[in-house]
Each structure stands twice: as C-alpha cells, then as structure tokens.
C-alpha cells in the first residue's frame, strides 16, 4: 500500500522554530498513522473496509 503525505503550512509556521515544526509534524503523522491502523477517520468514525489486496471494499 502506498501512502502520500500532504503538509499544509499555515501562516503561524513562518515564525515557528524548526523544533516546533518538527514536533507538530511528527505528532500529526503519528496520529494519522494510528487512525489508519484502527481504520478510523479524524472524527473517529470507521472508514471503508479494505479487502485483502488493500483496495476499497
């Protein structure tokens, strides 16, 4: 299964330190990967089930 990561930089990021940006990115990516593992979306709702080959069902 492939995975694309899209990062949106908000205006406040222009004054943030690299450490702050890195910590925010790692936190958001970790949360997204945990949701992907559980099969839930950002609101906690279950996503579409996947078939054995990884395609949508």
N, C-alpha and C positions, 0 to 999 in steps of 0.2 A: 504494500500500500504506500503510495506517495503522500507527501504532506507539503503544502505550501504555507508559509508563514508570512502574513502581511502586517507590517508595523506602521501605525499611523502616528505621526509626530504632531502633538498639539502645541499651540504657541508657548505654553509654560516650559516645554522642553528646551527652548532656546537658552534659558538661564539655568537649567539644571546641570549638576555636575555629572561627569561620566559615571561615577559610583552610583548616584541616584538613578540615572537612566538604566544602567546595567541591572540594578536590583529590581526596578519596576518591570523590565523586560523578562528577567528570569522568573519573577513571581507570576506574571501573566501567562508565560509559556507553560509553567508548571501547572497552573490552574486549568489551562486549556487541555493539556495532555491528560490530566486526571479526569476531566469531563469526557474526553474521548474514550478513555479506558472504561468508564462507567456507562458510556453510551447516552449521556445526558447533555442537554444544551445549556446555555448560560443561565436560563431561568429554572434549571433543574428538571425540566420536562424530558421524558425519554425521547431519544432520537429515532430515526428509522433503523430498523434491524438490518444487519448485514448478513449476507449469505456467506457460505464457507469460502468463496473466492474473493470476498471483500466488496462485492458490488452491492448496491442497494436492493432491498427486497420488496 
